[in-house]
Amino acid sequence: MAENNNLRDNRERQQEMPKTRPYRLTMKDERKDKTVFSFRMSIWMVALLSVVLAMLTALLAILIVVRTPLSQYLPGYLDVTQRGEVVDLAMRLDQLEKENQLRASYLSNMTAILQDTRMSADSIVEYDSTVVRFGDSLLMEASAREKAFREEYEQRERFGINAALGVENPTVAFMAPAAGTPAADSLRADSGRKVRLLLKGEIAVMAPFAGLVTTVDLTVGEGYKICVLHNDGYLVALSHLTKPLCRPGDTVKAGQVLGHAGGQSDPAERWTDISLWHKGVELNPGDYMRF
């Protein structure tokens, strides 16, 4: 009878239990075999708690991204303006680093020159001591013709073939720096080697050849003066410019815009002067350029 009553009580309890399966979170102390914490919840409470935890985690992640500099490293998060500023700052930092390296190299070279610690670049100085060097047994001196040939060759190598021989029709030709009309006074023989171009308005002044910008100077009342040095020793000077678009040390190509000229309000002041040099010898720009 007692067993029947127990079975009946168990069946009644199972019928009275809710259909939802309960879950219990229990924390026990194994050393003392004692329950420290126990919490019971249904499956709906577990699902609700999971959703709340996921929402809190997402909200925390959003706050971290928005309030910390971590957003700058996430691709696609920044807008176009902010990304442009970051790229511009990175390029400026790279240019400053290159400029710092160039200045450090220049300083080290100057220090080596002042302290006379440079290595000799002459390979003839160092030779094998076992080689016996005999003098000229014939004692033949160089003739006058040979000495003249040596001097002529040295002049050609030092100042250039065209400058040493006085060639009026050179074999090289450069493009005109600007579109203008040469002034009649600058084409005369007694006017010097400088050519003055008269401009109709503000135009772009271009590099006649590829080279390195050496100087960009400003003279009060005269405007800017830009000098470009070619690899073969040609140097062109463009003066009376209103606005430069290059800096000293820039490498330019033939046809690249160096600045603007002819932007003065007075039409009589709209001109630019062109001078051409080759290894210390002033040349006539009209022989090398077609205006």
Helices and strands as residue ranges (DSSP letters): H 2-16, E 23-29, E 34-41, H 43-67, G 69-73, H 80-115, H 144-159, H 161-165, E 181-182, G 185-187, G 189-191, E 195-198, E 203-206, E 211-219, E 223-230, E 234-241, E 243-244, E 251-252, E 257-261, G 267-269, E 271-278, E 281-283, H 285-288
